[in-house]
Amino acid sequence: ANGDWSLEEIFEEMRDGVYLIGSRGGQVNTAEGIFQFNARRGYLVRKGEISELIRDVSLSGQTLSILKGVRAVADDLRFNSGGCGKGGQVVPVGDGAPHILIEEAVVGGAG
């Protein structure tokens, strides 16, 4: 669902952090409640402004902890279509969400 923050307000609130865009796949362990996904790209945010690019960036964590750490939800909900595949088979899938600001998460990447 849409929130009531603009993306600019989220960057101002964040001040310093990491901005992740899109998904290049990932995995979920539902038994343990953990996840990991690879972003298409990421940027460092400094003083509320997008800064340098981060390569090969991923986000991982404990699902419920991440959800408890959501501080803001933007008003820019969007949906995307794509495919999910394994062993040469692909199924059509979709995803979507507004931008969100998370209090704390494990993020890794190369500068």
HELIX and SHEET records of a PDB file:
HELIX    1   1 LEU A    7  MET A   14  1                                   8    
HELIX    2   2 THR A   63  LYS A   68  1                                   6    
SHEET    1   A 5 GLY A  17  ILE A  21  0                                        
SHEET    2   A 5 ARG A  41  ARG A  46 -1                                        
SHEET    3   A 5 GLU A  49  GLN A  62 -1                                        
SHEET    4   A 5 ILE A  34  ASN A  38 -1                                        
SHEET    5   A 5 GLY A  26  ASN A  29 -1                                        
SHEET    1   B 4 GLY A  17  ILE A  21  0                                        
SHEET    2   B 4 ARG A  41  ARG A  46 -1                                        
SHEET    3   B 4 GLU A  49  GLN A  62 -1                                        
SHEET    4   B 4 VAL A 106  ALA A 110 -1                                        
SHEET    1   C 2 VAL A  70  VAL A  73  0                                        
SHEET    2   C 2 ILE A 100  ILE A 102 -1                                        
SHEET    1   D 2 ARG A  78  LYS A  86  0                                        
SHEET    2   D 2 GLN A  89  ALA A  97 -1                                        
END                                                                             
